[in-house]
């Protein structure tokens, strides 16, 4: 009930928007005006209850007016209702087979072009009504007759149309309290009142097809192929608009996301009910849905109640519709039709170079027909997508030292091989070439072209070094791997975390050591930095790690690799032996203590992990005694913090004569000891007791590349605090 205080006001606002728009769509489609109200009521109640979106509002839609008008003219209104029922059944079938997401594969340029074409057709037809005449049968005829219609103006009727459009244009500039009334309703009210006060000679709306005058649908008579095409058009256009509207409204609210298959099924049931009751086809309408969200709707009850208000209005106050001048309703349709040509949509399609698709679809809808225009737009979109697959760019520049640097960008398919081969063969023979592949796909023909050129170039005395900036298609193909992986392009093992180890580029003996890291930094800039830059941009102002990770300084332990963590996840401390000196211990240590203090007091980490590993040199030194680290006084002093671990190794009864087994046991026992040492820090102990902090032990077995969980020692044994398990628990 708490949501109804938001949903009820929102439903009233949408109801006030829906009534004039529903009447206008019915007028443009050549259907009885009551059919628009029936569709609005059914769309709200049935689609609102059964659909997959909680905020979408359904009803008669302008995108179907051209199709419905043609069906009404060809088969009659009652036969059109039966076509609507069959189209609804087809939508239910598509929803049952989970086909909803296929509609999202349609290019938005096609959808917007179709809506713009339909809008222009509506505007041209209804402009004749505004001028006091009657619309013609085709857009060309409406355009041809427009000059003579302008010459033969009907004064009062034209004035009503101009008044309606003026109110619609000026309403957004009105004070906010006044704008609470929807603009379409305000425009129609202004036109109706003005015409009644001044006694203008206007055309009144005919409600001969009243909502109570129901007649059953009848079978259409004619070519069944054309009837089937009509069914398909109604089902697909209404379904696609509903699903696209779902996707658009999901980005406008924070509630549950839409279930597209359920939405398509709900729309199908609503169309079956609407057709049976003598209503227009329904679909999700972006204007009503946006109004619903902006009015504060929270649940599907807003859409359902809006349908109830439309039904009550049609049954109880339908007589008031006769007061609305037909010219005012036509002017509203002209305004809506022109608004379908959105500059925002044009800018979007222009940014993706899809203006030709938009223009082709719009022109086809206007000049030929809705189905033909949409098919023409889809065909052009497919051709442009195919053309993009052939677009390969090869940028070449000469670098100091005679090295030719070339960058290949695009999708490398057989269609781009001629251009690729031409550019690569233009590189002079015998030069050193640094080839960057900035590609998202490579088929076998493209690989053969690059590989053959490389072999020829190297045979003639040149060198070729290939860098792949993203996925390593060339490397995998050259090594005999699959070119078409099941889930994602394969990556060569080892390349991404330490690329310079596997590069194999020759370095001079003096420069080899000092240049490795610099070379690795170059690889990072070229390969990894562009992919990680958005993450580091977010991390630049604040670090928010969730874990303090204490591990050994051993070079074989790579924390981010063995924990699958990323930038910003771990606050890491590394030292010899992954030791945690007890609080206030001697020799005194501030480094680890400072990290623990900062992690728990400032960063508020949730977990502290101590990670040891097999074959630890520090633990081996503790086992073998002081003689092994003679001459290393700093190391000797530091390893005193590990004495409790080796003392407990003897207390637990481990045989130290078996050196390998003892070392492995000590490495694991040391992890548990350091977890106990952490509890000597007051802040750590308090947070652990309060359940705010968790202590975790990990053991990295290097030889098998396995990470095991080492549980803390249990307080069962008085001296040792519990027995160390023979084997750690595998993760």
PAVOKOL-958528 format. One record per residue: residue in one letter; x negated, y negated, z of N, C-alpha, C in turn. Coordinates in steps of 0.2 Angstrom, whole numbers, plus 5000, padded with zeros to 4 digits. Example, Ala and Ser with C-alpha at 12.3 -4.5 7.8 and 13.67 -1.06 7.14 Angstrom:
BEGIN
A493450285039493850225039493450165039/S493650115035493250055036493650005039/
//
This chain:
BEGIN
X499650065000500050005000499649945000/X499049945002498549885003498449864996/X498349904991498249884984498849854981/X499449864983500049834980500049764980/X499749734985499749654986499349624980/X498849664977498449644971498849664965/X499149724965499449754959500049724957/X500449704962501149674960501049614957/X500649564959500549504956500249504949/X499749554948499449564942499949594937/X500449634939500949664934501349614932/X501549564936502049514934501649464929/X501049454929500649414925500649454918/X500449514918500449554912501149554909/X501649564912502349564910502449504906/X502249444909502449384905502049374899/X501449404898501049404892501349464887/X501549514890501749574885502349564882/X502849524885503549514881503449484875/X503149424875503149384868502649424863/X502149454865501649484861502049544858/X502449584862502749644859503349624854/X503649564855504149544850503849524844/X503249494845502849474839502649524835/X502349584838502049634834502649674830/X503249674834503849704831504049664824/X504049604825504249554820503749564814/X503049574815502549574810502649644806/X502849694810502849764807503549774804/X503949734804504649744801505049794804/X504949804811505349844815505849804819/X506349844821506849804826506449774832/X506649714834506249684839506349724846/X506849754847506949794853506449844853/X506149874847505649924847505049904850/X504849834850504249814853504349814861/X504949804863505049804871505049874873/X505349924869505349994871504550014871/X504150004866503450024866503149994872/X503249924874502949894880503049934886/X503749954887503949984893503650054894/X503650094888503450164888502650154889/X502350114885501550104886501350094893/X501750054897501550034904501750094908/X502350124908502550174913502150244911/X502250264905501950334903501250334902/X500950294898500250284897499850264903/X500150214907499850194913499850254918/X500350294919500350354923499850404921/X499950424915499550484913498850474910/X498750404908498050394905497450394909/X496850394906496250404910495950344913/X496250284912495950214914496450194920/X496150164925496550134930496750064929/X496450024924496649954923496849944916/X496849994912497049974905497749974904/X498049924900498749914899498849934892/X499349974890499549994884500249964881/X500249964875500849934872500849934864/X501249904861501249894854500649844852/X500249864847499649834845499649804838/X499349744837499349714831498949754825/X498449794827498049834823498449884819/X499049904821499449954817500049924813/X500049854814500649824810500649834803/X500049834800500049844792500249914791/X500049964795500250034794501050044795/X501250014800501950024802502449994797/X502149934795502549894790502649934783/X502149964781502150004775502550074776/X502550104782502950164783503750144784/X503850084787504550064787504850044780/X504450014776504649994769504750064765/X504350114766504350174762504850224764/X504950234771505350294774505950264778/X505950204780506450184785506250184792/X506550144796506350144803506450204807/X506950244806507050304810506550364808/X506350364802505850414800505250394802/X505050324803504450304806504350324813/X504950324816504950344823504750424824/X504950464819504750534819503950534818/X503750494813503050494812502650474818/X502850434822502550414828502550474833/X503050504833503050564838502550614836/X502550634829502050684827501350654828/X501250594827500550564828500350564836/X500850554840500750564847500550644849/X500850684846500750754847500050774844/X499750744839499150754836498650724841/X498750664844498350634849498250684855/X498850714858498750764863498350824861/X498450844855497950904853497250884853/X497050824851496350804850496150794858/X496550764862496350764869496250824872/X496650874871496550944873495850974871/X495650964865495050984862494450944864/X494550894868493950854871493650814865/X494050784860493750754854493750674855/X493850654861493950584862493250544861/X492750574863492050534862491850524855/X492150574851492050564843492250494841/X492750464844492950404841492450344843/X492050354848491550304849490950304844/X490950354840490450354835490550304829/X491150284829491350234824490950164825/X490650134820490250074821490750024823/X490549984828490949924830491049874824/X490649874820490749824814491349844810/X491449914809492049934806492649914810/X492649924816493249914820493449834820/X492949794821493049724821493249704814/X492949734809493149714802493849734801/X494049794803494749814802495249764806/X495049744812495549704816495549634812/X495049604810495049544806495449544800/X495349604796495749614790496549614792/X496749654797497449654799497649584801/X497249554805497449484808497549434802/X497149434797497249394791497849414787/X498049474787498649494783499249474787/X499249474794499749454798499849374798/X499349344798499349274798499649244791/X499449274786499649254779500449264778/X500649324781501349344780501749294785/X501549284791501949244796501949174795/X501449154791501349084789501949064785/X502249104781502849094777503449084781/X503449124786504049114791503949044795/X503449024797503348964800503548904795/X503348914789503548864784504248864782/X504648914785505348914783505548964778/X505049004775505249054770505149124772/X505049164768505049244769504349264767/X504049314770503449344768503549384762/X502949394758502949434752502749504754/X502649544749502549614750501749634751/X501349584749500649594749500249534751/X499649544753499249484755499149434749/X498949464743498849424737499449384735/X500049414736500749384734500849324739/X500649344746500749284751500349224750/X499649244748499249194746499449154740/X499649184735499849154728500449104729/X500949124734501549094735501449034740/X500949034743500848984749500848914746/X500548894741500648824738501348804737/X501748844734502448824733502848824739/X502648864744503048864751502848794754/X502248774754502048714757502448654754/X502548654747502848604744503548594746/X503848654748504548654749504648664757/X504448614761504448624768505148624771/X505248654776505948654780505748624787/X505948554787505748514793505748544800/X506348554802506348584809505948644810/X506048694805505648754806504948744807/X504648704802503948684803503748654809/X504148604812504048574818504048624824/X504448674824504448724829503748754829/X503548774823502948814822502348774824/X502348704822501748664824501748654832/X502348644835502348634842502148704845/X502248754843502048824846501348824846/X501048814840500248824839499948764843/X500248704844499948654848499848674855/X500448704858500448724865499948774866/X499848824861499348874862498648854862/X498548804858497848774857497648734864/X498148694866498048644872498148674878/X498348734879498548764885497848774890/X497348794886496748804890496448744893/X496648684891496448624894496948594900/X497448634901497948614906497648624913/X497948594918497648604925497748674927/X497348694932497348764933498048794936/X498348754940499048784942499548794937/X499448754932499948754926499748814922/X499048834921498848884917499048954920/X499348954926499549014929500149054924/X500449004921500949034916500549054910/X500649114907500249134901500449094895/X499949074891500049034885500549054880/X500549114878501149134874501849124876/X501949134883502549124886502749054886/X502249014888502348934888502448914881/X502148934876502248904869502948924867/X503248984868503849004866504448964870/X504248954877504748924881504848844878/X504248814877504248744874504648744868/X504548794863504848794857505648804858/X505848844862506548864863506848804866/X506548774871506848714875506948654870/X506448644866506448584862506948594856/X506948654853507448664848508148654851/X508248684857508948674860509148604861/X508648564864508848494866508948454860/X508548464855508648414849509048444844/X509348504845509748534840509448554834/X508848574833508548584827508848644824/X508848644817509048694813508548754812/X508548804817508048854816508348924816/X507948974814508149044814508149074820/X508649104823508749134829508549204828/X508249234834508049304834508649354834/X508649404829509249444829509049514833/X509549524838509449584842509949644840/X510049644833510449694831510249764833/X509549774833509249844835509149834843/X509649824847509649824854509349884857/X509049874863508749934866509249984868/X509849964869510350024871510650054865/X510550024859510850054852510350104850/X510350164853509850214851510150264846/X509650284841509850334836509250384836/X509450444835508850494834508450484828/X507750504829507350504823507550554818/X507350534811507550574806506950594802/X506950654798506350674794506250624788/X505650604787505550564782505550604775/X505850564770505950604763505350574759/X505050614756504550594751503950634750/X503350614748502750654747502450664754/X502450734755502150754762501450734763/X501050734757500350704758500350634761/X500750594758500750524760500950524768/X501450564769501750564776501250584781/X500850634779500250664783499750614784/X499650574779499150514779499350464784/X500050454784500250404789500250424796/X500350494797500250514804499550514806/X499150534802498350524803498150454805/X498350414801498250344802498450314809/X499050324810499350304817498950334822/X498850404822498550434827497850414828/X497450404823496750384823496650314825/X496950274822496950194823497150184831/X497750204833497950194839497450224845/X497250294843496750324848496150284848/X495850264842495150234843495250164846/X495750134845495850064849495850074856/X496250124858496350144865495650164869/X495250204865494650224868494150164868/X494150124863493650074863493850024868/X494550014869494749964875494549994881/X494550064882494350094889493650074890/X493250084885492550074886492349994888/X492749954884492649884886492949864893/X493449894895493749874902493349904907/X492949954906492549984911491949944913/X491749894908491249854910491449784913/X492149784914492449724917492649734925/X492649794927492849804934492349864937/X492449864944491949914948492349974950/X492949984948493350044950493050104946/X493450164947493350224944493250214936/X492750254933492650254926493250294922/X493350274916493850304912493750374910/X494250414910494150484908494450484901/X494050484895494250464889494750524886/X494550584887495050634885495750634888/X495750614894496350604898496750544895/X496350494893496650434891496950454884/X496650484880496950504873497550544874/X497550594878498150634880498750594882/X498550544887499150504889499350464884/X498950434880499250394874499650434869/X499450494868499850544864500550554867/X500550564873501250574877501650514876/X501350454877501750394877501950384870/X501650394865501850384858502450434856/X502350494859502950544858503550514861/X503550494867504150464871504350394867/X503950354865504050294862504450304855/X504150354851504450364845505150394846/X505250444851505950474852506450414855/X506250364858506650314861506750254856/X506450264850506450204845506050154846/X505450164849504950114850504350114845/X503950064845503350064841502850114843/X502350124839501750164842501350124847/X501050154852500750114857499950134857/X499550084860498850094861498650054866/X498050064869497750014874497649944870/X497849894874497749824871497349784875/X496749764872496249724875496549664879/X496949624876497249564878497549574885/X498049624885498449644891497949674896/X497449714894497049744899496549694902/X496349644898495849594901496249554906/X496949534904497349494909497449534915/X497549594915497649634920497149634925/X496549644923495849634927495849574930/X495849514926495749454928496249434933/X496849464933497449444938497349484945/X496849524945496649564951496849634952/X497049664947497349734947496849784950/X497049824954496549874957496749944955/X497349964954497550034952497950034946/X498150094944498550104938499350074940/X499450064946500150034947500249974944/X499749934943499849864939500149874932/X499849924929500149944922500849974922/X500950014927501550054928502149994929/X502049954934502549904936502649854930/X502149834927502249794921502749824916/X502649894915503149924911503849924914/X503949934920504549924924504849864923/X504449804924504749734923504949724916/X504649754911504849744904505449784903/X505549844905506149884905506749844908/X506649814914507249784917507449714913/X506849684911507049624907507449644900/X507249694897507649714891508349734892/X508449764898509149784900509549734903/X509249684907509649644910509649574907/X509049554904508949484902508849484894/X508949534891508849534884509149484880/X509749454882510149404878509749344878/X509249334883508849264882508349264876/X508249324873507749324868508149284862/X508749284861509149254856508949174856/X508749154861508649074862507949064859/X507549114857506849094855506849094847/X506649034844506649024837506149074834/X506449104828505949154824505349124822/X505349054820504749024818504249014824/X504449014830504049004836503649074836/X504049124836503749194836503249204830/X503349184824502949184819502349144820/X502349084823501849044824501349074829/X501649114834501249144839500849204835/X501149234830500749284827500249254822/X500349204819499849164815499249154820/X499349124826498849114830498449174832/X498749224834498449294836498049314830/X498349314824497949344818497349304817/X497349244817496749204816496249214822/X496449224828495949234833495649304833/X495849354828495549414828494849404824/X494749354820494149334817493749304822/X493349344826492949314832492249304830/X492049234832491349224830490849264835/X491149284841490749324845490549384842/X491049414839490949484835490549474829/X490549414826490149404820489449404822/X489349364828488649354830488349424832/X488749464835488449534837488249574831/X488749574826488549624820488049594816/X487949524816487449494813486749504816/X486749514823486149534826485849604825/X486349644822486149714821486149724813/X486149664809486149674802486749714799/X487349704802487949744800488449704797/X488349634795488849594793489149624786/X488749654782489049684776489549734777/X489449774783489949824785490549794787/X490549734791491049694793491449664787/X491149634783491449604777491749654772/X491449714771491749764767492349794770/X492349804777492949834780493549784779/X493349724781493949664781494149654774/X493749654769493949644762494349704760/X494149764761494549824759495249824762/X495249814769495949814772496349764769/X496149704767496549644764496749664757/X496249684753496349694746496649764744/X496549814748496749884745497249914750/X496949914757497449944762497049964768/X497349984773497049994780496550054779/X496850114777496450174776495850164772/X495950134766495450124761494850074764/X495050024767494549974770494150014775/X494450044779494050084785493650134782/X493850174777493350224774492850184770/X492950134767492450094764491950064769/X492150044774491650014779491250074782/X491550134784491250194786490650214781/X490850214775490350234770489750194770/X489950124770489350074769488950084776/X489250094782488850094788488450154787/X488650214785488250274784487650264779/X487750224774487250214769486750164772/X486950114776486450074779486050114784/X486350154788485950204793485450244789/X485650274783485250314779484650264777/X484750204775484250164773483750144778/X483950144784483550124790483050184791/X483250244789482850304790482250294785/X482350264780481750254775481350194776/X481550154781481150094783480550114787/X479950114784479350124787478850064786/X478650034791478149974791477450004793/X476949984789476249994790475849924790/X475649914796475249844797474549864797/X474149834793473349844793473049784795/X472449784799472049734800471349754801/X470849714799470149734799469949704806/X469549744810469349724816468549724816/X468249684821467549684821467249754822/X466649754818466349824818466549864812/X466949834808467149874802467649924803/X468049924809468549974810469249944807/X469549984804470249964801470749994806/X471149944808471649964813472349954809/X472750014809473350024806473850044811/X474450014810475050034815475650054810/X475850114811476450144807477050144812/X477550104810478150104814478750124811/X479250154814479950174811480050244813/X480550274809480650344809480350374803/X479850424804479550454798479850514796/X480250504790480650564787480350564780/X480550614777480350624770480550564765/X481050534767481250474763480750414763/X480350414769479850364769479150384767/X479150444765478450474763478150434757/X478450414752478150374746477850314749/X478250274753477950204755477350224760/X477450274764476850284769476250304765/X476350354760475750374757475350314753/X475750274750475550214746475050174751/X475350154757474950114761474350144764/X474350214766473750244769473250254763/X473450264757472950274752472650214750/X472950154752472650094750472050074755/X471950114760471350104765470750124761/X470250084761469550104758469250164761/X469050204756468750274759468050254763/X467950294767467250294771467350244777/X467850214779467850164784468150204790/X468050184796468350204802469050174803/X469550224804470250204805470450214812/X470750164815471150174821471850174820/X472250234819472950234817473350244823/X473850194824474350194829474950214826/X475350264829475950294827476450274832/X476850214831477350184835478050214832/X478150274833478750304829479150344834/X479850354832480250384837480450454834/X480250474828480350534825479850554819/X479750614818479250634812479450704810/X479650704804479850774801479250804798/X479250864795478750904793478450864786/X478850834782478550804776478150744778/X478350704783477950644785477250674788/X477350724793476750754796476250774790/X476450814785476050834780475750774776/X476050724775475750664772475250634776/X475350624782474850594786474250644787/X474350704788473850754789473350764783/X473750764777473350774771472950714770/X473150654771472750594770472150594775/X472350614781471750614786471250654784/X471350714782470850764779470450734773/X470850704769470450674763470050624765/X470250574769469850524772469250544775/X469350594780468750614783468250654779/X468550684773468050724769467650674765/X467950614764467550564760467050524765/X466950544771466550504775466850464780/X467450454780467750404785467950444792/X468150404797468450434803469150414804/X469550454807470250434809470350454816/X470550404820470750414827471550394827/X471950444829472650434830472850424837/X473250374838473550354844474250364843/X474650394848475350394848475650364854/X475950304852476150254857476750284861/X477150324859477750354862477650434863/X478150464860478050544860477550564855/X477250624856476650644853476850694847/X477250674842477450714837476850744833/X476450704831475850724827475450774831/X475250754837474850804841475150874841/X475750874843476150934844476150974837/X476250944832476350974825475651004823/X475150964824474450984823474151044827/X474451054833474251104837474651164836/X475151164831475551224830476251224834/X476351174838476951164842477551154837/X478151154841478851144837478851074835/X479151064829479250994827479950974830/X480451014831481050994833481251034840/X481051004845481151034852481851034854/X482051074859482751084860483051024864/X482650994868482950934872482550874871/X481950874871481550804870480950824866/X480650774863479950784860479450804865/X479050854863478550874867477950834869/X477650834874477050794876476450844877/X475950824874475350864875475150864882/X475050914885474850924892474250884894/X474250844900473750804902473650734899/X473950724894473750654891474050594895/X474650604898474950544900474650514906/X474350554911474050534917473350514917/X472950544912472250534912472050534905/X472250494901472150504893471450504891/X470950464895470250464893469850524894/X470150564898469850634899469850674893/X470350664889470550714884470450674877/X470250614877470150574871469650604866/X469050614869468550644865468150594860/X468350524862467950474858467250474860/X466750464855466050464857465850404861/X465550404866465250354870464450364871/X464150304871463350314872463250334879/X462650364880462550394887462550344892/X462350274891462250224896462950194897/X463450204892464050164893464550214895/X464450284895464950334896465350324903/X464950314908465250314915465650244916/X465250194914465550124916466150114911/X466150144905466750124901467350164901/X467350224905467850274905468450234908/X468450204914468950164917469250114912/X468750074909468950024905469350044899/X469150104896469450134891470150164893/X470250184899470850204902471350154903/X471050094905471450034905471750014898/X471350014893471550004887472150044885/X472050114886472550164885473250144888/X473150124895473750104898474150044895/X473749994893474049934890474349954884/X474149994880474450014873474950064874/X474950114878475350164878475850164884/X475650154890476150154896476450094898/X476050034898476249974900476949954897/X477049954890477649934888478249974890/X478150034892478750074895478850064902/X478350044906478450034913478549954915/X478449914910478449844912479149824915/X479749844913480349824917480349844924/X480049904925479949934932479549884937/X478949874934478449834938478749754938/X479149734934479449664934479849664940/X480249714942480649724948480249724954/X479649764953479249774959478849714961/X478749664956478249614957478349574963/X478949564965479049514971479149554978/X479249614978479349654984479249724983/X478849754988478849834988479349864993/X479649914991480149944995480050024995/X479450044997479350114997479850155003/X480050215001480450255006479950305010/X479350315008478950365011478250335013/X477950355018477250345020476950415018/X476450415014476150475012475450475013/X475250515018474550525021474250585018/X473650575014473350635011472650625010/X472350675007471550685007471350635001/X470750615002470450574997470150624991/X470250684991470050734986470250714980/X469850714974470050684968470550734964/X470650794967471150844964471850834966/X471950794971472550784974472850714971/X473350724967473650664964474450664967/X474550614971475150614975475750604970/X475750554966476350544961476450604957/X475950644955476050704951476350754955/X476150774960476350834964477050824967/X477250754968477850744971478350714966/X478150704960478650684955478950614957/X478450574960478650504962478450454957/X478750394957478550344952478250284956/X478150224952477950164955478350134960/X478050124966478450094971478750144976/X478750204975479050254979478650274986/X477950274985477550294990477050244993/X477050234999476550195003476050245005/X475450245002474950295002474350275006/X474150325010473450315014473050385012/X472450375010472050425008471350425012/X471150475015470550475019470250555019/X469650555021469350625021469750675026/X470050725023470350775028471050755030/X471350705027472050685028472150685036/X471750645039471750645047472150585049/X472450595055472850545058472550535065/X472050495066471850485073472350465078/X472350495084472850485089472850415091/X473350385094473350315096472850305102/X472450255101471950235106471350285106/X471250335101470750385102470050355100/X469550385102468850365101468550425096/X468150405091467950335089468550295087/X468550235088469150195087469250185079/X469850185077470050175070470650135069/X470550085065471150035064471450045057/X471150075053471450085046472050125045/X472050185048472650225048473150195052/X472950175058473450145063473850085060/X473450045056473749985053474250005048/X474050055044474550075039475250105042/X475150145048475750175051476150115054/X475850065057476150015060476549975055/X476249955049476549915044477149955041/X477050025040477550065036478150065041/X478050075047478650085052478950025054/X478549965055478749905058478949855052/X478749855046478849815041479249845035/X478949895033479249925027479849975029/X479949995035480450035037480550095033/X480050135032480050195028480450245032/X480750295028481150345031480850415033/X480250415029479850485030479150465030/X478750505034478050505034477850575033/X477450585027477250645025476450655026/X476250715029475550725029475450785024/X474950775019474850825014474150845014/X474050905015473350935015473350985009/X472751015008472651055002472151105003/X472151154998471751214999471051194997/X470551225000469851214999469551145001/X469851115006469651045009468951045011/X468551005009467850995011467750975018/X468250935020468150915027468350965032/X468851015030468951065035468351115034/X468051125029467551175028466951145032/X466851085032466251055036466451065044/X467051065046467251075053467051145055/X467251195050467151265051466451285052/X465951255048465251275047464851235053/X465151185056464751155061464351095059/X464051055064463750985062463150995057/X462851055057462251055052462451045045/X463051055043463251045036463350965034/X463350925039463450855038462850815041/X462350845042461750815045461550755040/X461350705043461150645038461750605036/X462350625038462950585036463250555042/X463050505046463250495052463950465052/X464150425047464850395047465350455046/X465150505042465650555041465650605047/X465150615050465150655056465550625062/X465550555062465950515067466650525065/X466850515059467550525057467850595058/X467450645057467750715057467850735065/X467650685069467850705076468550705077/X468950665073469650665074469950735071/X469550775068469850845066469650895071/X469250885077469150935081469750965085/X470250935086470850965089471151025084/X471051015078471351065073470851125074/X470251125074469851185074469851215081/X469951175086470051205093470651245093/X471151225090471851265090471751325085/X471351325080471251375076471051435080/X470551425085470251475089470851495094/X471151445097471751465102472251505099/X472351495093472951535089472651605088/X472051625089471751695088471551705081/X471451665077471251675070470551695070/X470351745066469651775065469251725060/X468751695063468351645060467851675056/X467751745056467251775052467451785045/X468051785043468251785036468351715034/X467851695031467751615030468351595026/X468551625020469051595016469751595019/X469851645023470551655026470551595032/X469951595035469951545041470051475038/X469751455032469751395029470451375027/X470851425024471551415022471951405028/X471851445033472251435039472151365042/X471551345043471351285046471651225042/X471651225035471951175031472651165033/X473051225034473751215035473851195042/X473451225047473551205054473451135055/X472951105051472751035052473350985050/X473751015045474350975043474850965049/X474951025053475351025059475050975064/X474450985065474050945070474150865069/X474050845063474150775061474850755062/X475350795061476050785062476150765070/X475850805074475850795081475550735083/X474950715080474550655081475050595080/X475450605075475850545073476350525079/X476550575083477050565088476650525094/X476050515094475650475099475750405098/X476050385092476150315091476850295093/X476950255098477550235101478150225096/X478050185091478550165086478750225082/X478250275080478450335077478850375081/X478650385087479050435092479750405093/X479850345094480450315095480950325089/X480650315083481050315077481250395076/X480750435077480950505076481450535081/X481450515088481950525092482650505091/X482650445088483250405086483550435079/X483150485076483450505070483350455064/X482950405065482750355059482150375055/X481750425057481150445054481050515054/X480850545048480750615048479950625046/X479650675050478950695048478950755044/X478550755039478550815034477850835033/X477750905033477050925031477050965024/X476650945020476550975013475851005012/X475851065009475151095008475151105000/X474651074997474551084990474051134988/X474251194986473751254984473551234977/X472951214976472651184970472651244965/X472351304966472251354961472851374958/X473451374961474051394958474551334957/X474351274958474751214957475351224960/X475451244967476051254970476051204976/X476551174978476651134984477151174989/X476851184995477251215000477451165006/X478051185009478251145015477951185021/X477651145025477351165031477751135037/X478151185041478551155046478151135052/X478351085056478051065062477951125067/X477551125071477451175076478051175081/X478251225083478851235088478551235095/X478951215100478751215107478851275110/X478651335107478751395110478151425114/X477551405112476951425115476651375119/X476551385126476351335130475751295128/X475251335126474651295124474651265117/X474751315112474751285105475351255102/X475851255106476451225103476851265098/X476651325097476951365092476451405088/X476651455084476251495080476251465073/X475751465070475651445063475951505058/X476451485054476651545049476051575045/X476151635044475551665040475551635033/X476151625030476151585023476651525024/X476451475021476851415021477551425017/X478051385018478651395014478651365008/X478751405002478651364995479251324994/X479151264991479651214990480051244984/
//
